[in-house]
Amino acid sequence: MRSTRTSAAPRRGRRTVLAATGLVAALALTATACDGAADSASDKPDATTSQAADGGGKVQIPAELAGKLKEHGIDADRWKDGGWKDWDKDKWLSDAKDFVNPVIEGLWKPDRMQSAKEADKTVTTKDSSAGQGVSDPDPAPVRAQAEKTPYHRNAAPVGKVFFDSPDGPAVCSGTVVKDVNHPGRSNLVWTAGHCVHAGGNGGWYRNITFVPAYNDYGKSEAELTNANPTEIAPYGNWWADWASTSNQWIQGGSETGGEGAAYDYAVLHVKPERGSKSLEETVGAALDVDFSAPSAAEARKMGAWGYPAAPPYNGLKMFKCVDIPGRFSLSPTLPTMHRIGCTMTGGSSGGGWFRVRNGKSVLVSNTSIGPADNSWLAGPQLGRDAETLYQNMSKTYGGR
Protein backbone atom coordinates (compact mmCIF):
# COMPACT_ATOMS: atom_id res chain seq x y z
CA MET A 1 0.00 0.00 0.00
CA ARG A 2 3.00 2.32 -0.06
CA SER A 3 3.59 4.48 -3.10
CA THR A 4 5.82 7.01 -4.73
CA ARG A 5 5.30 10.58 -3.58
CA THR A 6 2.34 12.24 -5.21
CA SER A 7 2.37 15.74 -6.63
CA ALA A 8 2.26 18.49 -4.05
CA ALA A 9 -1.16 19.78 -3.02
CA PRO A 10 -2.38 21.92 -0.16
CA ARG A 11 -3.16 19.83 2.91
CA ARG A 12 -6.40 19.91 4.79
CA GLY A 13 -6.20 21.49 8.22
CA ARG A 14 -5.16 19.39 11.22
CA ARG A 15 -7.93 17.82 13.26
CA THR A 16 -8.26 18.44 16.96
CA VAL A 17 -7.13 15.73 19.36
CA LEU A 18 -10.55 15.93 20.98
CA ALA A 19 -12.31 14.89 17.78
CA ALA A 20 -10.05 11.89 17.32
CA THR A 21 -10.35 10.85 20.93
CA GLY A 22 -14.12 11.00 20.73
CA LEU A 23 -14.25 8.56 17.83
CA VAL A 24 -11.79 6.16 19.42
CA ALA A 25 -13.99 6.10 22.52
CA ALA A 26 -17.06 5.40 20.39
CA LEU A 27 -15.37 2.75 18.26
CA ALA A 28 -15.85 -0.25 20.51
CA LEU A 29 -14.04 -2.91 18.52
CA THR A 30 -13.79 -5.48 21.29
CA ALA A 31 -17.17 -6.43 22.54
CA THR A 32 -16.27 -9.92 23.67
CA ALA A 33 -19.44 -11.44 25.06
CA CYS A 34 -18.07 -11.21 28.58
CA ASP A 35 -14.97 -9.42 29.79
CA GLY A 36 -11.91 -11.62 29.67
CA ALA A 37 -13.68 -14.31 27.68
CA ALA A 38 -10.55 -14.87 25.62
CA ASP A 39 -8.74 -15.95 28.78
CA SER A 40 -11.09 -18.89 29.09
CA ALA A 41 -9.98 -22.11 27.44
CA SER A 42 -13.56 -22.75 26.34
CA ASP A 43 -13.34 -19.78 23.96
CA LYS A 44 -10.14 -20.95 22.28
CA PRO A 45 -9.78 -23.56 19.53
CA ASP A 46 -9.87 -27.05 20.96
CA ALA A 47 -7.31 -29.74 20.30
CA THR A 48 -9.40 -31.52 17.68
CA THR A 49 -7.90 -31.16 14.23
CA SER A 50 -10.22 -29.82 11.56
CA GLN A 51 -8.61 -31.97 8.87
CA ALA A 52 -9.27 -35.61 8.08
CA ALA A 53 -6.30 -37.82 8.94
CA ASP A 54 -5.30 -41.35 8.03
CA GLY A 55 -4.42 -44.03 10.56
CA GLY A 56 -0.88 -42.69 10.92
CA GLY A 57 -2.09 -39.21 11.75
CA LYS A 58 -1.02 -37.78 8.37
CA VAL A 59 -3.09 -34.75 7.40
CA GLN A 60 -5.02 -35.30 4.20
CA ILE A 61 -6.24 -32.70 1.73
CA PRO A 62 -10.05 -32.99 1.42
CA ALA A 63 -11.15 -34.82 -1.73
CA GLU A 64 -12.95 -31.74 -3.06
CA LEU A 65 -9.79 -29.63 -2.96
CA ALA A 66 -7.60 -32.48 -4.18
CA GLY A 67 -9.92 -32.88 -7.16
CA LYS A 68 -9.74 -29.18 -7.87
CA LEU A 69 -5.97 -29.26 -7.88
CA LYS A 70 -6.01 -32.30 -10.15
CA GLU A 71 -8.18 -30.41 -12.65
CA HIS A 72 -5.27 -28.02 -13.07
CA GLY A 73 -2.64 -30.74 -13.35
CA ILE A 74 -1.43 -30.33 -9.75
CA ASP A 75 -0.73 -33.31 -7.50
CA ALA A 76 -2.39 -32.76 -4.11
CA ASP A 77 0.27 -34.56 -2.06
CA ARG A 78 3.07 -32.69 -3.79
CA TRP A 79 1.22 -29.42 -3.16
CA LYS A 80 0.91 -30.18 0.55
CA ASP A 81 4.57 -31.25 0.74
CA GLY A 82 5.85 -28.00 -0.77
CA GLY A 83 4.72 -28.04 -4.40
CA TRP A 84 2.93 -24.73 -3.77
CA LYS A 85 6.37 -23.10 -3.85
CA ASP A 86 6.45 -23.61 -7.62
CA TRP A 87 5.11 -20.37 -9.09
CA ASP A 88 4.93 -21.60 -12.68
CA LYS A 89 3.03 -18.79 -14.37
CA ASP A 90 1.13 -21.27 -16.52
CA LYS A 91 -0.19 -22.99 -13.38
CA TRP A 92 -0.81 -19.88 -11.28
CA LEU A 93 -4.57 -20.12 -10.76
CA SER A 94 -6.13 -16.74 -11.45
CA ASP A 95 -9.83 -16.96 -12.29
CA ALA A 96 -12.37 -16.25 -9.56
CA LYS A 97 -13.63 -19.84 -9.70
CA ASP A 98 -10.16 -21.36 -9.33
CA PHE A 99 -9.32 -20.42 -5.75
CA VAL A 100 -7.82 -23.33 -3.81
CA ASN A 101 -6.16 -23.17 -0.39
CA PRO A 102 -5.74 -26.55 1.35
CA VAL A 103 -4.84 -26.47 5.06
CA ILE A 104 -1.21 -27.36 5.69
CA GLU A 105 -1.25 -27.83 9.43
CA GLY A 106 1.72 -26.33 11.26
CA LEU A 107 2.98 -24.31 8.26
CA TRP A 108 2.42 -20.91 9.85
CA LYS A 109 4.65 -21.19 12.88
CA PRO A 110 5.59 -18.08 14.91
CA ASP A 111 9.01 -17.67 13.29
CA ARG A 112 7.51 -17.96 9.79
CA MET A 113 4.90 -15.38 10.69
CA GLN A 114 7.61 -12.97 11.82
CA SER A 115 9.51 -13.46 8.55
CA ALA A 116 6.51 -12.36 6.44
CA LYS A 117 7.02 -9.11 4.54
CA GLU A 118 4.48 -6.36 4.02
CA ALA A 119 2.31 -6.46 0.90
CA ASP A 120 2.87 -3.08 -0.75
CA LYS A 121 0.87 -1.34 -3.45
CA THR A 122 2.47 1.59 -5.22
CA VAL A 123 0.63 4.51 -6.79
CA THR A 124 2.53 6.49 -9.39
CA THR A 125 2.40 10.26 -9.61
CA LYS A 126 0.70 9.84 -12.97
CA ASP A 127 -2.02 7.67 -11.43
CA SER A 128 -2.69 10.03 -8.55
CA SER A 129 -2.66 13.18 -10.66
CA ALA A 130 -5.24 11.76 -13.07
CA GLY A 131 -8.00 12.47 -10.59
CA GLN A 132 -6.78 15.83 -9.30
CA GLY A 133 -10.01 17.53 -10.30
CA VAL A 134 -11.97 15.22 -8.01
CA SER A 135 -9.60 14.55 -5.11
CA ASP A 136 -9.60 16.74 -2.04
CA PRO A 137 -6.28 18.29 -0.94
CA ASP A 138 -3.85 15.91 0.74
CA PRO A 139 -4.73 15.41 4.40
CA ALA A 140 -2.32 16.36 7.17
CA PRO A 141 -0.50 13.31 8.55
CA VAL A 142 -2.07 11.67 11.58
CA ARG A 143 0.42 9.80 13.72
CA ALA A 144 -0.63 6.18 14.25
CA GLN A 145 -1.33 5.29 17.86
CA ALA A 146 -0.57 1.89 19.39
CA GLU A 147 -3.68 -0.09 20.37
CA LYS A 148 -4.02 -1.02 24.03
CA THR A 149 -3.12 -4.54 25.03
CA PRO A 150 -4.30 -7.22 25.35
CA TYR A 151 -5.86 -6.91 21.93
CA HIS A 152 -8.56 -9.45 22.73
CA ARG A 153 -10.06 -6.87 25.10
CA ASN A 154 -9.57 -3.79 22.94
CA ALA A 155 -9.73 -4.81 19.27
CA ALA A 156 -10.64 -8.50 19.20
CA PRO A 157 -11.92 -8.65 15.58
CA VAL A 158 -8.66 -7.23 14.10
CA GLY A 159 -5.83 -9.54 13.08
CA LYS A 160 -3.18 -10.39 10.51
CA VAL A 161 -3.62 -12.11 7.15
CA PHE A 162 -0.62 -14.26 6.19
CA PHE A 163 -0.05 -15.69 2.72
CA ASP A 164 2.64 -16.93 0.37
CA SER A 165 3.56 -15.00 -2.77
CA PRO A 166 6.23 -15.58 -5.44
CA ASP A 167 8.48 -13.34 -3.32
CA GLY A 168 7.98 -15.38 -0.15
CA PRO A 169 5.79 -15.12 2.98
CA ALA A 170 3.77 -11.89 3.10
CA VAL A 171 1.37 -10.22 5.47
CA CYS A 172 -1.65 -7.92 5.52
CA SER A 173 -4.34 -7.07 8.07
CA GLY A 174 -7.98 -8.12 8.29
CA THR A 175 -11.18 -7.88 10.34
CA VAL A 176 -13.80 -10.38 11.52
CA VAL A 177 -17.15 -9.26 10.08
CA LYS A 178 -20.65 -10.48 10.78
CA ASP A 179 -22.46 -12.91 8.50
CA VAL A 180 -26.01 -11.62 8.08
CA ASN A 181 -27.22 -15.01 6.91
CA HIS A 182 -25.62 -16.89 9.81
CA PRO A 183 -25.98 -14.59 12.82
CA GLY A 184 -23.62 -15.25 15.70
CA ARG A 185 -21.67 -17.86 13.72
CA SER A 186 -19.67 -15.86 11.21
CA ASN A 187 -16.55 -17.27 9.58
CA LEU A 188 -16.00 -14.20 7.40
CA VAL A 189 -12.93 -11.94 7.31
CA TRP A 190 -12.69 -8.65 5.43
CA THR A 191 -9.38 -7.62 3.84
CA ALA A 192 -7.95 -6.09 0.64
CA GLY A 193 -8.07 -7.71 -2.78
CA HIS A 194 -4.31 -7.36 -3.16
CA CYS A 195 -3.86 -9.47 -0.01
CA VAL A 196 -5.37 -12.53 -1.72
CA HIS A 197 -4.83 -12.03 -5.47
CA ALA A 198 -2.00 -10.45 -7.47
CA GLY A 199 -4.33 -8.76 -9.96
CA GLY A 200 -4.18 -8.64 -13.73
CA ASN A 201 -0.67 -10.08 -14.11
CA GLY A 202 -0.94 -12.85 -11.53
CA GLY A 203 -3.29 -15.10 -9.61
CA TRP A 204 -4.42 -16.26 -6.19
CA TYR A 205 -1.86 -16.22 -3.42
CA ARG A 206 -1.35 -19.40 -1.44
CA ASN A 207 -1.61 -20.63 2.14
CA ILE A 208 -3.86 -17.71 3.13
CA THR A 209 -4.40 -17.70 6.90
CA PHE A 210 -5.97 -15.25 9.35
CA VAL A 211 -4.69 -14.80 12.92
CA PRO A 212 -7.04 -12.65 15.03
CA ALA A 213 -5.48 -10.54 17.82
CA TYR A 214 -1.98 -11.53 16.69
CA ASN A 215 0.67 -10.99 19.41
CA ASP A 216 -2.09 -10.31 21.90
CA TYR A 217 0.11 -8.53 24.44
CA GLY A 218 2.14 -6.49 21.96
CA LYS A 219 5.43 -8.13 22.91
CA SER A 220 8.75 -7.18 21.33
CA GLU A 221 10.67 -9.50 19.02
CA ALA A 222 12.98 -10.49 21.87
CA GLU A 223 10.06 -11.18 24.20
CA LEU A 224 8.32 -13.32 21.58
CA THR A 225 11.29 -15.70 21.50
CA ASN A 226 9.98 -17.42 24.61
CA ALA A 227 6.32 -16.46 24.27
CA ASN A 228 3.53 -18.95 24.79
CA PRO A 229 1.88 -19.87 21.44
CA THR A 230 -1.45 -18.56 22.75
CA GLU A 231 0.12 -15.13 23.24
CA ILE A 232 1.11 -15.05 19.56
CA ALA A 233 -2.13 -16.54 18.21
CA PRO A 234 -4.66 -16.41 21.08
CA TYR A 235 -7.49 -17.69 18.90
CA GLY A 236 -5.41 -19.99 16.68
CA ASN A 237 -4.86 -19.97 12.91
CA TRP A 238 -7.84 -19.74 10.52
CA TRP A 239 -7.34 -20.94 6.94
CA ALA A 240 -9.32 -19.48 4.05
CA ASP A 241 -11.27 -22.29 2.41
CA TRP A 242 -12.70 -19.74 -0.01
CA ALA A 243 -11.86 -16.17 -1.00
CA SER A 244 -13.70 -13.65 -3.14
CA THR A 245 -12.42 -10.38 -4.53
CA SER A 246 -13.81 -8.09 -7.20
CA ASN A 247 -13.53 -8.89 -10.89
CA GLN A 248 -12.19 -5.35 -11.29
CA TRP A 249 -9.26 -6.19 -9.04
CA ILE A 250 -8.63 -9.57 -10.70
CA GLN A 251 -8.61 -7.93 -14.13
CA GLY A 252 -7.21 -4.46 -13.42
CA GLY A 253 -5.20 -4.70 -10.20
CA SER A 254 -1.47 -4.08 -10.49
CA GLU A 255 1.67 -3.28 -8.53
CA THR A 256 0.56 0.35 -8.55
CA GLY A 257 -2.99 -0.47 -7.55
CA GLY A 258 -4.06 0.37 -11.08
CA GLU A 259 -7.68 0.65 -12.13
CA GLY A 260 -8.51 -2.08 -9.64
CA ALA A 261 -7.58 0.01 -6.59
CA ALA A 262 -11.08 1.47 -6.24
CA TYR A 263 -12.33 -2.13 -5.97
CA ASP A 264 -9.48 -3.42 -3.79
CA TYR A 265 -11.47 -5.43 -1.26
CA ALA A 266 -11.93 -9.12 -0.49
CA VAL A 267 -13.88 -11.47 1.79
CA LEU A 268 -12.46 -14.69 3.17
CA HIS A 269 -14.43 -17.64 4.49
CA VAL A 270 -12.20 -19.32 7.05
CA LYS A 271 -12.06 -22.46 9.17
CA PRO A 272 -9.85 -23.25 12.17
CA GLU A 273 -6.65 -25.18 11.73
CA ARG A 274 -7.74 -26.87 14.95
CA GLY A 275 -11.18 -26.68 16.49
CA SER A 276 -14.80 -26.66 15.47
CA LYS A 277 -16.40 -23.40 16.67
CA SER A 278 -17.07 -20.53 14.28
CA LEU A 279 -14.66 -17.60 14.16
CA GLU A 280 -17.20 -15.21 15.67
CA GLU A 281 -17.97 -17.60 18.53
CA THR A 282 -14.26 -18.11 19.18
CA VAL A 283 -13.26 -14.44 19.07
CA GLY A 284 -16.47 -13.24 20.71
CA ALA A 285 -16.83 -10.28 18.34
CA ALA A 286 -17.58 -9.36 14.73
CA LEU A 287 -18.50 -6.09 13.02
CA ASP A 288 -21.30 -5.19 10.61
CA VAL A 289 -20.27 -3.94 7.18
CA ASP A 290 -21.60 -0.57 6.01
CA PHE A 291 -22.39 -0.76 2.28
CA SER A 292 -24.01 2.68 2.08
CA ALA A 293 -20.83 4.19 0.58
CA PRO A 294 -21.20 7.41 2.60
CA SER A 295 -19.69 10.60 1.25
CA ALA A 296 -16.81 12.15 3.16
CA ALA A 297 -19.20 14.70 4.65
CA GLU A 298 -21.65 11.99 5.76
CA ALA A 299 -18.95 9.79 7.30
CA ARG A 300 -17.60 12.59 9.53
CA LYS A 301 -14.73 10.58 11.04
CA MET A 302 -13.15 7.23 10.28
CA GLY A 303 -10.62 5.06 12.09
CA ALA A 304 -8.21 2.62 10.43
CA TRP A 305 -6.75 -0.34 12.33
CA GLY A 306 -3.92 -2.65 11.27
CA TYR A 307 -0.46 -4.10 11.77
CA PRO A 308 2.04 -1.87 9.89
CA ALA A 309 5.17 -3.89 9.07
CA ALA A 310 7.42 -1.57 7.02
CA PRO A 311 9.83 0.77 8.89
CA PRO A 312 9.55 2.41 11.33
CA TYR A 313 7.16 -0.41 12.36
CA ASN A 314 7.95 -4.13 12.49
CA GLY A 315 4.52 -5.76 12.14
CA LEU A 316 4.38 -7.05 15.70
CA LYS A 317 1.99 -4.47 17.13
CA MET A 318 -1.47 -3.18 16.25
CA PHE A 319 -1.92 0.53 15.51
CA LYS A 320 -4.80 2.83 14.62
CA CYS A 321 -5.41 6.24 13.03
CA VAL A 322 -8.52 8.41 13.30
CA ASP A 323 -9.27 11.32 10.96
CA ILE A 324 -11.99 13.12 9.02
CA PRO A 325 -12.03 11.51 5.56
CA GLY A 326 -11.62 13.26 2.25
CA ARG A 327 -12.08 12.16 -1.36
CA PHE A 328 -9.33 10.52 -3.42
CA SER A 329 -9.67 9.75 -7.12
CA LEU A 330 -7.40 7.83 -9.48
CA SER A 331 -9.55 8.74 -12.47
CA PRO A 332 -12.81 10.60 -13.14
CA THR A 333 -14.11 7.32 -14.59
CA LEU A 334 -13.49 5.35 -11.39
CA PRO A 335 -15.36 5.46 -8.08
CA THR A 336 -13.99 7.93 -5.56
CA MET A 337 -12.03 6.39 -2.69
CA HIS A 338 -11.93 7.46 0.97
CA ARG A 339 -8.69 9.02 2.24
CA ILE A 340 -7.47 9.84 5.74
CA GLY A 341 -4.23 11.12 7.23
CA CYS A 342 -2.25 8.22 8.71
CA THR A 343 1.39 7.24 9.15
CA MET A 344 0.85 3.46 9.04
CA THR A 345 2.99 1.64 6.47
CA GLY A 346 2.83 -1.62 4.46
CA GLY A 347 1.36 -4.52 6.41
CA SER A 348 -1.63 -2.41 7.39
CA SER A 349 -3.09 -3.14 3.94
CA GLY A 350 -6.48 -4.82 4.22
CA GLY A 351 -7.02 -3.51 7.74
CA GLY A 352 -10.55 -2.34 8.41
CA TRP A 353 -11.76 1.26 8.47
CA PHE A 354 -14.55 1.93 10.92
CA ARG A 355 -17.10 4.62 11.60
CA VAL A 356 -19.90 4.97 14.12
CA ARG A 357 -23.40 4.59 12.67
CA ASN A 358 -26.47 4.63 14.90
CA GLY A 359 -24.20 4.29 17.92
CA LYS A 360 -22.45 1.15 16.61
CA SER A 361 -19.01 0.62 15.09
CA VAL A 362 -19.26 -0.62 11.49
CA LEU A 363 -16.65 -1.47 8.85
CA VAL A 364 -16.82 1.08 6.04
CA SER A 365 -13.61 0.49 4.05
CA ASN A 366 -10.17 -1.13 4.15
CA THR A 367 -6.63 0.11 3.61
CA SER A 368 -5.56 -0.13 -0.02
CA ILE A 369 -2.94 2.44 -1.09
CA GLY A 370 -0.85 5.33 0.23
CA PRO A 371 2.13 7.60 -0.62
CA ALA A 372 5.87 7.01 -0.19
CA ASP A 373 6.06 9.44 2.71
CA ASN A 374 3.41 7.41 4.60
CA SER A 375 1.32 10.48 5.38
CA TRP A 376 -2.10 9.16 4.33
CA LEU A 377 -4.07 6.05 3.43
CA ALA A 378 -6.82 5.50 0.87
CA GLY A 379 -9.48 2.79 0.79
CA PRO A 380 -12.38 1.83 -1.50
CA GLN A 381 -15.95 2.89 -0.93
CA LEU A 382 -18.07 -0.18 -0.25
CA GLY A 383 -21.21 0.05 -2.32
CA ARG A 384 -23.48 -2.26 -4.30
CA ASP A 385 -20.68 -4.27 -5.94
CA ALA A 386 -19.02 -4.95 -2.58
CA GLU A 387 -22.33 -5.94 -1.01
CA THR A 388 -23.07 -8.37 -3.85
CA LEU A 389 -19.69 -10.02 -3.35
CA TYR A 390 -20.28 -10.25 0.40
CA GLN A 391 -23.81 -11.67 0.05
CA ASN A 392 -22.64 -14.27 -2.45
CA MET A 393 -19.87 -15.37 -0.09
CA SER A 394 -22.32 -15.55 2.84
CA LYS A 395 -25.03 -17.47 1.01
CA THR A 396 -22.72 -19.85 -0.84
CA TYR A 397 -20.10 -20.62 1.80
CA GLY A 398 -21.31 -19.09 5.08
CA GLY A 399 -23.04 -22.22 6.36
CA ARG A 400 -20.03 -24.47 5.92
C-alpha positions in Angstrom: 0.0 0.0 0.0 3.0 2.3 -0.1 3.6 4.5 -3.1 5.8 7.0 -4.7 5.3 10.6 -3.6 2.3 12.2 -5.2 2.4 15.7 -6.6 2.3 18.5 -4.0 -1.2 19.8 -3.0 -2.4 21.9 -0.2 -3.2 19.8 2.9 -6.4 19.9 4.8 -6.2 21.5 8.2 -5.2 19.4 11.2 -7.9 17.8 13.3 -8.3 18.4 17.0 -7.1 15.7 19.4 -10.5 15.9 21.0 -12.3 14.9 17.8 -10.0 11.9 17.3 -10.4 10.8 20.9 -14.1 11.0 20.7 -14.2 8.6 17.8 -11.8 6.2 19.4 -14.0 6.1 22.5 -17.1 5.4 20.4 -15.4 2.7 18.3 -15.9 -0.3 20.5 -14.0 -2.9 18.5 -13.8 -5.5 21.3 -17.2 -6.4 22.5 -16.3 -9.9 23.7 -19.4 -11.4 25.1 -18.1 -11.2 28.6 -15.0 -9.4 29.8 -11.9 -11.6 29.7 -13.7 -14.3 27.7 -10.5 -14.9 25.6 -8.7 -15.9 28.8 -11.1 -18.9 29.1 -10.0 -22.1 27.4 -13.6 -22.7 26.3 -13.3 -19.8 24.0 -10.1 -21.0 22.3 -9.8 -23.6 19.5 -9.9 -27.0 21.0 -7.3 -29.7 20.3 -9.4 -31.5 17.7 -7.9 -31.2 14.2 -10.2 -29.8 11.6 -8.6 -32.0 8.9 -9.3 -35.6 8.1 -6.3 -37.8 8.9 -5.3 -41.3 8.0 -4.4 -44.0 10.6 -0.9 -42.7 10.9 -2.1 -39.2 11.8 -1.0 -37.8 8.4 -3.1 -34.7 7.4 -5.0 -35.3 4.2 -6.2 -32.7 1.7 -10.0 -33.0 1.4 -11.1 -34.8 -1.7 -13.0 -31.7 -3.1 -9.8 -29.6 -3.0 -7.6 -32.5 -4.2 -9.9 -32.9 -7.2 -9.7 -29.2 -7.9 -6.0 -29.3 -7.9 -6.0 -32.3 -10.1 -8.2 -30.4 -12.7 -5.3 -28.0 -13.1 -2.6 -30.7 -13.3 -1.4 -30.3 -9.7 -0.7 -33.3 -7.5 -2.4 -32.8 -4.1 0.3 -34.6 -2.1 3.1 -32.7 -3.8 1.2 -29.4 -3.2 0.9 -30.2 0.6 4.6 -31.2 0.7 5.8 -28.0 -0.8 4.7 -28.0 -4.4 2.9 -24.7 -3.8 6.4 -23.1 -3.8 6.4 -23.6 -7.6 5.1 -20.4 -9.1 4.9 -21.6 -12.7 3.0 -18.8 -14.4 1.1 -21.3 -16.5 -0.2 -23.0 -13.4 -0.8 -19.9 -11.3 -4.6 -20.1 -10.8 -6.1 -16.7 -11.5 -9.8 -17.0 -12.3 -12.4 -16.2 -9.6 -13.6 -19.8 -9.7 -10.2 -21.4 -9.3 -9.3 -20.4 -5.8 -7.8 -23.3 -3.8 -6.2 -23.2 -0.4 -5.7 -26.6 1.4 -4.8 -26.5 5.1 -1.2 -27.4 5.7 -1.3 -27.8 9.4 1.7 -26.3 11.3 3.0 -24.3 8.3 2.4 -20.9 9.9 4.7 -21.2 12.9 5.6 -18.1 14.9 9.0 -17.7 13.3 7.5 -18.0 9.8 4.9 -15.4 10.7 7.6 -13.0 11.8 9.5 -13.5 8.5 6.5 -12.4 6.4 7.0 -9.1 4.5 4.5 -6.4 4.0 2.3 -6.5 0.9 2.9 -3.1 -0.8 0.9 -1.3 -3.5 2.5 1.6 -5.2 0.6 4.5 -6.8 2.5 6.5 -9.4 2.4 10.3 -9.6 0.7 9.8 -13.0 -2.0 7.7 -11.4 -2.7 10.0 -8.6 -2.7 13.2 -10.7 -5.2 11.8 -13.1 -8.0 12.5 -10.6 -6.8 15.8 -9.3 -10.0 17.5 -10.3 -12.0 15.2 -8.0 -9.6 14.6 -5.1 -9.6 16.7 -2.0 -6.3 18.3 -0.9 -3.8 15.9 0.7 -4.7 15.4 4.4 -2.3 16.4 7.2 -0.5 13.3 8.6 -2.1 11.7 11.6 0.4 9.8 13.7 -0.6 6.2 14.2 -1.3 5.3 17.9 -0.6 1.9 19.4 -3.7 -0.1 20.4 -4.0 -1.0 24.0 -3.1 -4.5 25.0 -4.3 -7.2 25.3 -5.9 -6.9 21.9 -8.6 -9.5 22.7 -10.1 -6.9 25.1 -9.6 -3.8 22.9 -9.7 -4.8 19.3 -10.6 -8.5 19.2 -11.9 -8.7 15.6 -8.7 -7.2 14.1 -5.8 -9.5 13.1 -3.2 -10.4 10.5 -3.6 -12.1 7.1 -0.6 -14.3 6.2 -0.1 -15.7 2.7 2.6 -16.9 0.4 3.6 -15.0 -2.8 6.2 -15.6 -5.4 8.5 -13.3 -3.3 8.0 -15.4 -0.1 5.8 -15.1 3.0 3.8 -11.9 3.1 1.4 -10.2 5.5 -1.7 -7.9 5.5 -4.3 -7.1 8.1 -8.0 -8.1 8.3 -11.2 -7.9 10.3 -13.8 -10.4 11.5 -17.2 -9.3 10.1 -20.7 -10.5 10.8 -22.5 -12.9 8.5 -26.0 -11.6 8.1 -27.2 -15.0 6.9 -25.6 -16.9 9.8 -26.0 -14.6 12.8 -23.6 -15.3 15.7 -21.7 -17.9 13.7 -19.7 -15.9 11.2 -16.5 -17.3 9.6 -16.0 -14.2 7.4 -12.9 -11.9 7.3 -12.7 -8.6 5.4 -9.4 -7.6 3.8 -7.9 -6.1 0.6 -8.1 -7.7 -2.8 -4.3 -7.4 -3.2 -3.9 -9.5 0.0 -5.4 -12.5 -1.7 -4.8 -12.0 -5.5 -2.0 -10.5 -7.5 -4.3 -8.8 -10.0 -4.2 -8.6 -13.7 -0.7 -10.1 -14.1 -0.9 -12.9 -11.5 -3.3 -15.1 -9.6 -4.4 -16.3 -6.2 -1.9 -16.2 -3.4 -1.4 -19.4 -1.4 -1.6 -20.6 2.1 -3.9 -17.7 3.1 -4.4 -17.7 6.9 -6.0 -15.3 9.4 -4.7 -14.8 12.9 -7.0 -12.6 15.0 -5.5 -10.5 17.8 -2.0 -11.5 16.7 0.7 -11.0 19.4 -2.1 -10.3 21.9 0.1 -8.5 24.4 2.1 -6.5 22.0 5.4 -8.1 22.9 8.8 -7.2 21.3 10.7 -9.5 19.0 13.0 -10.5 21.9 10.1 -11.2 24.2 8.3 -13.3 21.6 11.3 -15.7 21.5 10.0 -17.4 24.6 6.3 -16.5 24.3 3.5 -18.9 24.8 1.9 -19.9 21.4 -1.4 -18.6 22.8 0.1 -15.1 23.2 1.1 -15.0 19.6 -2.1 -16.5 18.2 -4.7 -16.4 21.1 -7.5 -17.7 18.9 -5.4 -20.0 16.7 -4.9 -20.0 12.9 -7.8 -19.7 10.5 -7.3 -20.9 6.9 -9.3 -19.5 4.1 -11.3 -22.3 2.4 -12.7 -19.7 0.0 -11.9 -16.2 -1.0 -13.7 -13.6 -3.1 -12.4 -10.4 -4.5 -13.8 -8.1 -7.2 -13.5 -8.9 -10.9 -12.2 -5.3 -11.3 -9.3 -6.2 -9.0 -8.6 -9.6 -10.7 -8.6 -7.9 -14.1 -7.2 -4.5 -13.4 -5.2 -4.7 -10.2 -1.5 -4.1 -10.5 1.7 -3.3 -8.5 0.6 0.3 -8.6 -3.0 -0.5 -7.5 -4.1 0.4 -11.1 -7.7 0.7 -12.1 -8.5 -2.1 -9.6 -7.6 0.0 -6.6 -11.1 1.5 -6.2 -12.3 -2.1 -6.0 -9.5 -3.4 -3.8 -11.5 -5.4 -1.3 -11.9 -9.1 -0.5 -13.9 -11.5 1.8 -12.5 -14.7 3.2 -14.4 -17.6 4.5 -12.2 -19.3 7.0 -12.1 -22.5 9.2 -9.8 -23.2 12.2 -6.7 -25.2 11.7 -7.7 -26.9 14.9 -11.2 -26.7 16.5 -14.8 -26.7 15.5 -16.4 -23.4 16.7 -17.1 -20.5 14.3 -14.7 -17.6 14.2 -17.2 -15.2 15.7 -18.0 -17.6 18.5 -14.3 -18.1 19.2 -13.3 -14.4 19.1 -16.5 -13.2 20.7 -16.8 -10.3 18.3 -17.6 -9.4 14.7 -18.5 -6.1 13.0 -21.3 -5.2 10.6 -20.3 -3.9 7.2 -21.6 -0.6 6.0 -22.4 -0.8 2.3 -24.0 2.7 2.1 -20.8 4.2 0.6 -21.2 7.4 2.6 -19.7 10.6 1.3 -16.8 12.2 3.2 -19.2 14.7 4.6 -21.6 12.0 5.8 -19.0 9.8 7.3 -17.6 12.6 9.5 -14.7 10.6 11.0 -13.1 7.2 10.3 -10.6 5.1 12.1 -8.2 2.6 10.4 -6.7 -0.3 12.3 -3.9 -2.6 11.3 -0.5 -4.1 11.8 2.0 -1.9 9.9 5.2 -3.9 9.1 7.4 -1.6 7.0 9.8 0.8 8.9 9.5 2.4 11.3 7.2 -0.4 12.4 7.9 -4.1 12.5 4.5 -5.8 12.1 4.4 -7.0 15.7 2.0 -4.5 17.1 -1.5 -3.2 16.3 -1.9 0.5 15.5 -4.8 2.8 14.6 -5.4 6.2 13.0 -8.5 8.4 13.3 -9.3 11.3 11.0 -12.0 13.1 9.0 -12.0 11.5 5.6 -11.6 13.3 2.3 -12.1 12.2 -1.4 -9.3 10.5 -3.4 -9.7 9.8 -7.1 -7.4 7.8 -9.5 -9.6 8.7 -12.5 -12.8 10.6 -13.1 -14.1 7.3 -14.6 -13.5 5.3 -11.4 -15.4 5.5 -8.1 -14.0 7.9 -5.6 -12.0 6.4 -2.7 -11.9 7.5 1.0 -8.7 9.0 2.2 -7.5 9.8 5.7 -4.2 11.1 7.2 -2.2 8.2 8.7 1.4 7.2 9.2 0.9 3.5 9.0 3.0 1.6 6.5 2.8 -1.6 4.5 1.4 -4.5 6.4 -1.6 -2.4 7.4 -3.1 -3.1 3.9 -6.5 -4.8 4.2 -7.0 -3.5 7.7 -10.6 -2.3 8.4 -11.8 1.3 8.5 -14.6 1.9 10.9 -17.1 4.6 11.6 -19.9 5.0 14.1 -23.4 4.6 12.7 -26.5 4.6 14.9 -24.2 4.3 17.9 -22.4 1.2 16.6 -19.0 0.6 15.1 -19.3 -0.6 11.5 -16.6 -1.5 8.9 -16.8 1.1 6.0 -13.6 0.5 4.1 -10.2 -1.1 4.1 -6.6 0.1 3.6 -5.6 -0.1 0.0 -2.9 2.4 -1.1 -0.8 5.3 0.2 2.1 7.6 -0.6 5.9 7.0 -0.2 6.1 9.4 2.7 3.4 7.4 4.6 1.3 10.5 5.4 -2.1 9.2 4.3 -4.1 6.0 3.4 -6.8 5.5 0.9 -9.5 2.8 0.8 -12.4 1.8 -1.5 -15.9 2.9 -0.9 -18.1 -0.2 -0.3 -21.2 0.0 -2.3 -23.5 -2.3 -4.3 -20.7 -4.3 -5.9 -19.0 -5.0 -2.6 -22.3 -5.9 -1.0 -23.1 -8.4 -3.9 -19.7 -10.0 -3.3 -20.3 -10.2 0.4 -23.8 -11.7 0.1 -22.6 -14.3 -2.4 -19.9 -15.4 -0.1 -22.3 -15.5 2.8 -25.0 -17.5 1.0 -22.7 -19.8 -0.8 -20.1 -20.6 1.8 -21.3 -19.1 5.1 -23.0 -22.2 6.4 -20.0 -24.5 5.9 
